[in-house]
Amino acid sequence: MKHFSIWLLWAVLCTTLFSANNMLKSIEIKHHELNLHFSAWLDSSDIHHMTLENPHRQVIDIKNARLSNRKIASGLSAKGVRSFRVAQYKRDTVRIVIETESSYRCRGYQPMALRTLYRIPLPKNGTSRSEMKTYPKKVKKVPAKRVR
């Protein structure tokens, strides 16, 4: 009976200590987006975003998450981004800081089918969205051919 109670206590402690947190397994840059890969489903209510200035930074806090590796963001680089910083901010919160050359609108999202992935758009070609101007495409008008 004594061994059973010790084993039961160990099982309860392990499940509450280690299963509550989602692990950030890897980070990669694809198609001007920062892709975060997690070990389990990610709840969007656990993600908090804020913007800071001087210098321009996007700060993303992900609750109920832990880093699988302290150097997970080493070697990341992208145009328009000065630095990427990823750290265990609190015991159950991962903080991602993207320092950019200029301000830009950033709105992370989860793909519908991939609940273990979170994507954060990066600035395109080092320019902010306010600096990018969109011009309507010129359409070349071709006269219609006569049908006989």
CNS distance restraints for C-alpha pairs under 8 A (distance, minus, plus):
assign (resid   1 and name CA) (resid   5 and name CA) 6.36 0.50 0.50
assign (resid   2 and name CA) (resid   6 and name CA) 6.38 0.50 0.50
assign (resid   3 and name CA) (resid   7 and name CA) 6.07 0.50 0.50
assign (resid   4 and name CA) (resid   8 and name CA) 6.00 0.50 0.50
assign (resid   5 and name CA) (resid   9 and name CA) 6.09 0.50 0.50
assign (resid   6 and name CA) (resid  10 and name CA) 6.15 0.50 0.50
assign (resid   7 and name CA) (resid  11 and name CA) 6.14 0.50 0.50
assign (resid   8 and name CA) (resid  12 and name CA) 6.20 0.50 0.50
assign (resid   9 and name CA) (resid  13 and name CA) 6.17 0.50 0.50
assign (resid  10 and name CA) (resid  14 and name CA) 6.09 0.50 0.50
assign (resid  11 and name CA) (resid  15 and name CA) 6.21 0.50 0.50
assign (resid  12 and name CA) (resid  16 and name CA) 6.21 0.50 0.50
assign (resid  13 and name CA) (resid  17 and name CA) 5.87 0.50 0.50
assign (resid  14 and name CA) (resid  18 and name CA) 5.72 0.50 0.50
assign (resid  14 and name CA) (resid  19 and name CA) 7.52 0.50 0.50
assign (resid  15 and name CA) (resid  19 and name CA) 5.20 0.50 0.50
assign (resid  15 and name CA) (resid  20 and name CA) 7.48 0.50 0.50
assign (resid  16 and name CA) (resid  20 and name CA) 6.04 0.50 0.50
assign (resid  20 and name CA) (resid  64 and name CA) 6.76 0.50 0.50
assign (resid  21 and name CA) (resid  64 and name CA) 4.78 0.50 0.50
assign (resid  21 and name CA) (resid  65 and name CA) 4.86 0.50 0.50
assign (resid  21 and name CA) (resid  66 and name CA) 6.16 0.50 0.50
assign (resid  21 and name CA) (resid  92 and name CA) 6.64 0.50 0.50
assign (resid  22 and name CA) (resid  38 and name CA) 6.58 0.50 0.50
assign (resid  22 and name CA) (resid  39 and name CA) 5.98 0.50 0.50
assign (resid  22 and name CA) (resid  40 and name CA) 5.87 0.50 0.50
assign (resid  22 and name CA) (resid  41 and name CA) 7.84 0.50 0.50
assign (resid  22 and name CA) (resid  42 and name CA) 7.65 0.50 0.50
assign (resid  22 and name CA) (resid  64 and name CA) 6.03 0.50 0.50
assign (resid  22 and name CA) (resid  65 and name CA) 4.43 0.50 0.50
assign (resid  22 and name CA) (resid  66 and name CA) 6.05 0.50 0.50
assign (resid  23 and name CA) (resid  38 and name CA) 5.52 0.50 0.50
assign (resid  23 and name CA) (resid  39 and name CA) 5.22 0.50 0.50
assign (resid  23 and name CA) (resid  40 and name CA) 7.38 0.50 0.50
assign (resid  23 and name CA) (resid  65 and name CA) 5.58 0.50 0.50
assign (resid  23 and name CA) (resid  66 and name CA) 4.87 0.50 0.50
assign (resid  23 and name CA) (resid  67 and name CA) 5.69 0.50 0.50
assign (resid  23 and name CA) (resid  68 and name CA) 5.77 0.50 0.50
assign (resid  24 and name CA) (resid  36 and name CA) 7.00 0.50 0.50
assign (resid  24 and name CA) (resid  37 and name CA) 5.99 0.50 0.50
assign (resid  24 and name CA) (resid  38 and name CA) 4.52 0.50 0.50
assign (resid  24 and name CA) (resid  39 and name CA) 6.52 0.50 0.50
assign (resid  24 and name CA) (resid  65 and name CA) 6.73 0.50 0.50
assign (resid  24 and name CA) (resid  66 and name CA) 6.04 0.50 0.50
assign (resid  24 and name CA) (resid  67 and name CA) 5.05 0.50 0.50
assign (resid  24 and name CA) (resid  68 and name CA) 5.76 0.50 0.50
assign (resid  25 and name CA) (resid  36 and name CA) 7.80 0.50 0.50
assign (resid  25 and name CA) (resid  37 and name CA) 5.60 0.50 0.50
assign (resid  25 and name CA) (resid  38 and name CA) 5.36 0.50 0.50
assign (resid  25 and name CA) (resid  39 and name CA) 6.33 0.50 0.50
assign (resid  25 and name CA) (resid  67 and name CA) 7.04 0.50 0.50
assign (resid  25 and name CA) (resid  68 and name CA) 5.51 0.50 0.50
assign (resid  25 and name CA) (resid  69 and name CA) 7.61 0.50 0.50
assign (resid  26 and name CA) (resid  36 and name CA) 6.16 0.50 0.50
assign (resid  26 and name CA) (resid  37 and name CA) 5.25 0.50 0.50
assign (resid  26 and name CA) (resid  38 and name CA) 7.28 0.50 0.50
assign (resid  26 and name CA) (resid  72 and name CA) 6.44 0.50 0.50
assign (resid  27 and name CA) (resid  34 and name CA) 6.94 0.50 0.50
assign (resid  27 and name CA) (resid  35 and name CA) 5.63 0.50 0.50
assign (resid  27 and name CA) (resid  36 and name CA) 4.80 0.50 0.50
assign (resid  27 and name CA) (resid  37 and name CA) 6.28 0.50 0.50
assign (resid  27 and name CA) (resid  72 and name CA) 6.73 0.50 0.50
assign (resid  27 and name CA) (resid  73 and name CA) 6.57 0.50 0.50
assign (resid  28 and name CA) (resid  34 and name CA) 5.90 0.50 0.50
assign (resid  28 and name CA) (resid  35 and name CA) 5.25 0.50 0.50
assign (resid  28 and name CA) (resid  36 and name CA) 6.87 0.50 0.50
assign (resid  28 and name CA) (resid  76 and name CA) 7.49 0.50 0.50
assign (resid  29 and name CA) (resid  33 and name CA) 5.55 0.50 0.50
assign (resid  29 and name CA) (resid  34 and name CA) 4.68 0.50 0.50
assign (resid  29 and name CA) (resid  35 and name CA) 5.95 0.50 0.50
assign (resid  29 and name CA) (resid  76 and name CA) 7.50 0.50 0.50
assign (resid  29 and name CA) (resid  78 and name CA) 7.93 0.50 0.50
assign (resid  30 and name CA) (resid  34 and name CA) 6.68 0.50 0.50
assign (resid  30 and name CA) (resid  35 and name CA) 7.07 0.50 0.50
assign (resid  32 and name CA) (resid  78 and name CA) 7.74 0.50 0.50
assign (resid  32 and name CA) (resid 121 and name CA) 6.19 0.50 0.50
assign (resid  32 and name CA) (resid 122 and name CA) 5.34 0.50 0.50
assign (resid  32 and name CA) (resid 123 and name CA) 7.19 0.50 0.50
assign (resid  32 and name CA) (resid 124 and name CA) 6.65 0.50 0.50
assign (resid  33 and name CA) (resid 119 and name CA) 6.16 0.50 0.50
assign (resid  33 and name CA) (resid 120 and name CA) 5.39 0.50 0.50
assign (resid  33 and name CA) (resid 121 and name CA) 4.31 0.50 0.50
assign (resid  33 and name CA) (resid 122 and name CA) 5.28 0.50 0.50
assign (resid  34 and name CA) (resid 119 and name CA) 5.60 0.50 0.50
assign (resid  34 and name CA) (resid 120 and name CA) 4.96 0.50 0.50
assign (resid  34 and name CA) (resid 121 and name CA) 6.27 0.50 0.50
assign (resid  34 and name CA) (resid 122 and name CA) 6.83 0.50 0.50
assign (resid  35 and name CA) (resid 117 and name CA) 6.79 0.50 0.50
assign (resid  35 and name CA) (resid 118 and name CA) 5.89 0.50 0.50
assign (resid  35 and name CA) (resid 119 and name CA) 4.66 0.50 0.50
assign (resid  35 and name CA) (resid 120 and name CA) 6.56 0.50 0.50
assign (resid  36 and name CA) (resid 117 and name CA) 5.62 0.50 0.50
assign (resid  36 and name CA) (resid 118 and name CA) 5.10 0.50 0.50
assign (resid  36 and name CA) (resid 119 and name CA) 6.26 0.50 0.50
assign (resid  37 and name CA) (resid 116 and name CA) 6.01 0.50 0.50
assign (resid  37 and name CA) (resid 117 and name CA) 4.84 0.50 0.50
assign (resid  37 and name CA) (resid 118 and name CA) 6.77 0.50 0.50
assign (resid  38 and name CA) (resid  42 and name CA) 7.36 0.50 0.50
assign (resid  38 and name CA) (resid 116 and name CA) 5.03 0.50 0.50
assign (resid  38 and name CA) (resid 117 and name CA) 6.20 0.50 0.50
assign (resid  39 and name CA) (resid 116 and name CA) 6.53 0.50 0.50
assign (resid  40 and name CA) (resid 115 and name CA) 7.83 0.50 0.50
assign (resid  40 and name CA) (resid 116 and name CA) 5.53 0.50 0.50
assign (resid  41 and name CA) (resid 115 and name CA) 5.12 0.50 0.50
assign (resid  41 and name CA) (resid 116 and name CA) 4.70 0.50 0.50
assign (resid  42 and name CA) (resid  46 and name CA) 7.71 0.50 0.50
assign (resid  42 and name CA) (resid 115 and name CA) 6.01 0.50 0.50
assign (resid  42 and name CA) (resid 116 and name CA) 5.71 0.50 0.50
assign (resid  42 and name CA) (resid 117 and name CA) 7.57 0.50 0.50
assign (resid  42 and name CA) (resid 118 and name CA) 7.98 0.50 0.50
assign (resid  43 and name CA) (resid  47 and name CA) 7.57 0.50 0.50
assign (resid  44 and name CA) (resid 110 and name CA) 7.92 0.50 0.50
assign (resid  46 and name CA) (resid  62 and name CA) 5.65 0.50 0.50
assign (resid  46 and name CA) (resid  63 and name CA) 4.94 0.50 0.50
assign (resid  46 and name CA) (resid  64 and name CA) 7.04 0.50 0.50
assign (resid  47 and name CA) (resid  60 and name CA) 6.92 0.50 0.50
assign (resid  47 and name CA) (resid  61 and name CA) 5.78 0.50 0.50
assign (resid  47 and name CA) (resid  62 and name CA) 4.62 0.50 0.50
assign (resid  47 and name CA) (resid  63 and name CA) 6.42 0.50 0.50
assign (resid  48 and name CA) (resid  60 and name CA) 5.72 0.50 0.50
assign (resid  48 and name CA) (resid  61 and name CA) 5.10 0.50 0.50
assign (resid  48 and name CA) (resid  62 and name CA) 6.46 0.50 0.50
assign (resid  49 and name CA) (resid  58 and name CA) 7.34 0.50 0.50
assign (resid  49 and name CA) (resid  59 and name CA) 5.75 0.50 0.50
assign (resid  49 and name CA) (resid  60 and name CA) 4.52 0.50 0.50
assign (resid  49 and name CA) (resid  61 and name CA) 6.37 0.50 0.50
assign (resid  50 and name CA) (resid  58 and name CA) 6.14 0.50 0.50
assign (resid  50 and name CA) (resid  59 and name CA) 5.25 0.50 0.50
assign (resid  50 and name CA) (resid  60 and name CA) 6.55 0.50 0.50
assign (resid  51 and name CA) (resid  56 and name CA) 7.56 0.50 0.50
assign (resid  51 and name CA) (resid  57 and name CA) 5.85 0.50 0.50
assign (resid  51 and name CA) (resid  58 and name CA) 4.80 0.50 0.50
assign (resid  51 and name CA) (resid  59 and name CA) 6.10 0.50 0.50
assign (resid  52 and name CA) (resid  56 and name CA) 5.77 0.50 0.50
assign (resid  52 and name CA) (resid  57 and name CA) 5.07 0.50 0.50
assign (resid  52 and name CA) (resid  58 and name CA) 6.46 0.50 0.50
assign (resid  52 and name CA) (resid  59 and name CA) 7.53 0.50 0.50
assign (resid  53 and name CA) (resid  57 and name CA) 6.16 0.50 0.50
assign (resid  53 and name CA) (resid 103 and name CA) 7.89 0.50 0.50
assign (resid  55 and name CA) (resid  99 and name CA) 7.02 0.50 0.50
assign (resid  55 and name CA) (resid 100 and name CA) 7.53 0.50 0.50
assign (resid  55 and name CA) (resid 101 and name CA) 7.75 0.50 0.50
assign (resid  56 and name CA) (resid  99 and name CA) 5.79 0.50 0.50
assign (resid  56 and name CA) (resid 100 and name CA) 5.51 0.50 0.50
assign (resid  56 and name CA) (resid 101 and name CA) 6.67 0.50 0.50
assign (resid  56 and name CA) (resid 102 and name CA) 6.04 0.50 0.50
assign (resid  56 and name CA) (resid 103 and name CA) 5.67 0.50 0.50
assign (resid  57 and name CA) (resid  97 and name CA) 6.46 0.50 0.50
assign (resid  57 and name CA) (resid  98 and name CA) 5.43 0.50 0.50
assign (resid  57 and name CA) (resid  99 and name CA) 4.38 0.50 0.50
assign (resid  57 and name CA) (resid 100 and name CA) 6.04 0.50 0.50
assign (resid  57 and name CA) (resid 103 and name CA) 7.69 0.50 0.50
assign (resid  58 and name CA) (resid  97 and name CA) 5.70 0.50 0.50
assign (resid  58 and name CA) (resid  98 and name CA) 5.10 0.50 0.50
assign (resid  58 and name CA) (resid  99 and name CA) 6.58 0.50 0.50
assign (resid  58 and name CA) (resid 106 and name CA) 7.40 0.50 0.50
assign (resid  59 and name CA) (resid  95 and name CA) 6.98 0.50 0.50
assign (resid  59 and name CA) (resid  96 and name CA) 5.75 0.50 0.50
assign (resid  59 and name CA) (resid  97 and name CA) 4.61 0.50 0.50
assign (resid  59 and name CA) (resid  98 and name CA) 6.56 0.50 0.50
assign (resid  60 and name CA) (resid  95 and name CA) 5.72 0.50 0.50
assign (resid  60 and name CA) (resid  96 and name CA) 5.11 0.50 0.50
assign (resid  60 and name CA) (resid  97 and name CA) 6.51 0.50 0.50
assign (resid  61 and name CA) (resid  93 and name CA) 6.43 0.50 0.50
assign (resid  61 and name CA) (resid  94 and name CA) 5.76 0.50 0.50
assign (resid  61 and name CA) (resid  95 and name CA) 4.54 0.50 0.50
assign (resid  61 and name CA) (resid  96 and name CA) 6.46 0.50 0.50
assign (resid  62 and name CA) (resid  93 and name CA) 5.43 0.50 0.50
assign (resid  62 and name CA) (resid  94 and name CA) 5.18 0.50 0.50
assign (resid  62 and name CA) (resid  95 and name CA) 6.41 0.50 0.50
assign (resid  63 and name CA) (resid  92 and name CA) 5.89 0.50 0.50
assign (resid  63 and name CA) (resid  93 and name CA) 4.39 0.50 0.50
assign (resid  63 and name CA) (resid  94 and name CA) 6.60 0.50 0.50
assign (resid  64 and name CA) (resid  92 and name CA) 4.89 0.50 0.50
assign (resid  64 and name CA) (resid  93 and name CA) 5.87 0.50 0.50
assign (resid  65 and name CA) (resid  92 and name CA) 5.40 0.50 0.50
assign (resid  65 and name CA) (resid  93 and name CA) 5.43 0.50 0.50
assign (resid  65 and name CA) (resid  94 and name CA) 5.89 0.50 0.50
assign (resid  66 and name CA) (resid  88 and name CA) 6.60 0.50 0.50
assign (resid  66 and name CA) (resid  91 and name CA) 7.58 0.50 0.50
assign (resid  66 and name CA) (resid  92 and name CA) 6.04 0.50 0.50
assign (resid  66 and name CA) (resid  93 and name CA) 6.50 0.50 0.50
assign (resid  66 and name CA) (resid  94 and name CA) 5.98 0.50 0.50
assign (resid  67 and name CA) (resid  72 and name CA) 7.79 0.50 0.50
assign (resid  67 and name CA) (resid  87 and name CA) 7.44 0.50 0.50
assign (resid  67 and name CA) (resid  88 and name CA) 6.46 0.50 0.50
assign (resid  67 and name CA) (resid  94 and name CA) 6.88 0.50 0.50
assign (resid  68 and name CA) (resid  72 and name CA) 7.73 0.50 0.50
assign (resid  70 and name CA) (resid  87 and name CA) 7.00 0.50 0.50
assign (resid  72 and name CA) (resid  86 and name CA) 7.35 0.50 0.50
assign (resid  73 and name CA) (resid  84 and name CA) 6.76 0.50 0.50
assign (resid  73 and name CA) (resid  85 and name CA) 6.67 0.50 0.50
assign (resid  73 and name CA) (resid  86 and name CA) 6.17 0.50 0.50
assign (resid  76 and name CA) (resid  84 and name CA) 6.88 0.50 0.50
assign (resid  77 and name CA) (resid  81 and name CA) 6.95 0.50 0.50
assign (resid  77 and name CA) (resid  82 and name CA) 7.87 0.50 0.50
assign (resid  77 and name CA) (resid  83 and name CA) 7.12 0.50 0.50
assign (resid  77 and name CA) (resid  84 and name CA) 7.53 0.50 0.50
assign (resid  79 and name CA) (resid 123 and name CA) 7.52 0.50 0.50
assign (resid  79 and name CA) (resid 124 and name CA) 7.44 0.50 0.50
assign (resid  79 and name CA) (resid 125 and name CA) 5.66 0.50 0.50
assign (resid  79 and name CA) (resid 126 and name CA) 5.21 0.50 0.50
assign (resid  80 and name CA) (resid 100 and name CA) 5.83 0.50 0.50
assign (resid  80 and name CA) (resid 101 and name CA) 5.64 0.50 0.50
assign (resid  80 and name CA) (resid 102 and name CA) 7.62 0.50 0.50
assign (resid  80 and name CA) (resid 123 and name CA) 6.04 0.50 0.50
assign (resid  80 and name CA) (resid 124 and name CA) 7.30 0.50 0.50
assign (resid  80 and name CA) (resid 125 and name CA) 6.24 0.50 0.50
assign (resid  80 and name CA) (resid 126 and name CA) 3.45 0.50 0.50
assign (resid  80 and name CA) (resid 127 and name CA) 6.69 0.50 0.50
assign (resid  81 and name CA) (resid  98 and name CA) 6.97 0.50 0.50
assign (resid  81 and name CA) (resid  99 and name CA) 5.91 0.50 0.50
assign (resid  81 and name CA) (resid 100 and name CA) 4.30 0.50 0.50
assign (resid  81 and name CA) (resid 101 and name CA) 6.14 0.50 0.50
assign (resid  81 and name CA) (resid 122 and name CA) 7.82 0.50 0.50
assign (resid  81 and name CA) (resid 123 and name CA) 7.45 0.50 0.50
assign (resid  81 and name CA) (resid 126 and name CA) 7.19 0.50 0.50
assign (resid  82 and name CA) (resid  98 and name CA) 7.76 0.50 0.50
assign (resid  82 and name CA) (resid  99 and name CA) 5.41 0.50 0.50
assign (resid  82 and name CA) (resid 100 and name CA) 5.23 0.50 0.50
assign (resid  82 and name CA) (resid 101 and name CA) 6.34 0.50 0.50
assign (resid  83 and name CA) (resid  98 and name CA) 6.09 0.50 0.50
assign (resid  83 and name CA) (resid  99 and name CA) 5.22 0.50 0.50
assign (resid  83 and name CA) (resid 100 and name CA) 7.16 0.50 0.50
assign (resid  84 and name CA) (resid  96 and name CA) 7.34 0.50 0.50
assign (resid  84 and name CA) (resid  97 and name CA) 5.87 0.50 0.50
assign (resid  84 and name CA) (resid  98 and name CA) 4.88 0.50 0.50
assign (resid  84 and name CA) (resid  99 and name CA) 6.46 0.50 0.50
assign (resid  85 and name CA) (resid  95 and name CA) 7.98 0.50 0.50
assign (resid  85 and name CA) (resid  96 and name CA) 5.71 0.50 0.50
assign (resid  85 and name CA) (resid  97 and name CA) 5.02 0.50 0.50
assign (resid  85 and name CA) (resid  98 and name CA) 6.57 0.50 0.50
assign (resid  86 and name CA) (resid  94 and name CA) 7.16 0.50 0.50
assign (resid  86 and name CA) (resid  95 and name CA) 5.75 0.50 0.50
assign (resid  86 and name CA) (resid  96 and name CA) 4.55 0.50 0.50
assign (resid  86 and name CA) (resid  97 and name CA) 6.43 0.50 0.50
assign (resid  87 and name CA) (resid  94 and name CA) 5.84 0.50 0.50
assign (resid  87 and name CA) (resid  95 and name CA) 5.47 0.50 0.50
assign (resid  87 and name CA) (resid  96 and name CA) 6.74 0.50 0.50
assign (resid  88 and name CA) (resid  92 and name CA) 7.65 0.50 0.50
assign (resid  88 and name CA) (resid  93 and name CA) 6.09 0.50 0.50
assign (resid  88 and name CA) (resid  94 and name CA) 4.66 0.50 0.50
assign (resid  88 and name CA) (resid  95 and name CA) 6.26 0.50 0.50
assign (resid  89 and name CA) (resid  93 and name CA) 5.53 0.50 0.50
assign (resid  89 and name CA) (resid  94 and name CA) 5.41 0.50 0.50
assign (resid  89 and name CA) (resid  95 and name CA) 5.47 0.50 0.50
assign (resid  90 and name CA) (resid  94 and name CA) 6.99 0.50 0.50
assign (resid 100 and name CA) (resid 123 and name CA) 7.97 0.50 0.50
assign (resid 101 and name CA) (resid 126 and name CA) 7.21 0.50 0.50
assign (resid 102 and name CA) (resid 126 and name CA) 7.86 0.50 0.50
assign (resid 102 and name CA) (resid 127 and name CA) 7.02 0.50 0.50
assign (resid 102 and name CA) (resid 128 and name CA) 6.05 0.50 0.50
assign (resid 103 and name CA) (resid 128 and name CA) 5.83 0.50 0.50
assign (resid 104 and name CA) (resid 123 and name CA) 6.53 0.50 0.50
assign (resid 104 and name CA) (resid 127 and name CA) 7.98 0.50 0.50
assign (resid 104 and name CA) (resid 128 and name CA) 4.71 0.50 0.50
assign (resid 104 and name CA) (resid 129 and name CA) 5.66 0.50 0.50
assign (resid 104 and name CA) (resid 130 and name CA) 7.34 0.50 0.50
assign (resid 105 and name CA) (resid 128 and name CA) 7.75 0.50 0.50
assign (resid 105 and name CA) (resid 129 and name CA) 6.85 0.50 0.50
assign (resid 106 and name CA) (resid 120 and name CA) 7.04 0.50 0.50
assign (resid 106 and name CA) (resid 121 and name CA) 6.12 0.50 0.50
assign (resid 106 and name CA) (resid 122 and name CA) 7.25 0.50 0.50
assign (resid 107 and name CA) (resid 120 and name CA) 6.54 0.50 0.50
assign (resid 107 and name CA) (resid 121 and name CA) 6.82 0.50 0.50
assign (resid 108 and name CA) (resid 118 and name CA) 6.99 0.50 0.50
assign (resid 108 and name CA) (resid 119 and name CA) 5.42 0.50 0.50
assign (resid 108 and name CA) (resid 120 and name CA) 4.24 0.50 0.50
assign (resid 108 and name CA) (resid 121 and name CA) 6.38 0.50 0.50
assign (resid 109 and name CA) (resid 118 and name CA) 5.89 0.50 0.50
assign (resid 109 and name CA) (resid 119 and name CA) 5.38 0.50 0.50
assign (resid 109 and name CA) (resid 120 and name CA) 6.65 0.50 0.50
assign (resid 110 and name CA) (resid 114 and name CA) 7.12 0.50 0.50
assign (resid 110 and name CA) (resid 115 and name CA) 6.54 0.50 0.50
assign (resid 110 and name CA) (resid 117 and name CA) 6.23 0.50 0.50
assign (resid 110 and name CA) (resid 118 and name CA) 4.84 0.50 0.50
assign (resid 110 and name CA) (resid 119 and name CA) 6.19 0.50 0.50
assign (resid 111 and name CA) (resid 115 and name CA) 6.76 0.50 0.50
assign (resid 111 and name CA) (resid 117 and name CA) 7.08 0.50 0.50
assign (resid 111 and name CA) (resid 118 and name CA) 7.29 0.50 0.50
assign (resid 111 and name CA) (resid 119 and name CA) 7.89 0.50 0.50
assign (resid 123 and name CA) (resid 127 and name CA) 6.30 0.50 0.50
assign (resid 123 and name CA) (resid 128 and name CA) 6.22 0.50 0.50
assign (resid 123 and name CA) (resid 129 and name CA) 7.76 0.50 0.50
assign (resid 124 and name CA) (resid 128 and name CA) 7.33 0.50 0.50
assign (resid 127 and name CA) (resid 131 and name CA) 6.27 0.50 0.50
assign (resid 127 and name CA) (resid 132 and name CA) 6.76 0.50 0.50
assign (resid 128 and name CA) (resid 132 and name CA) 6.53 0.50 0.50
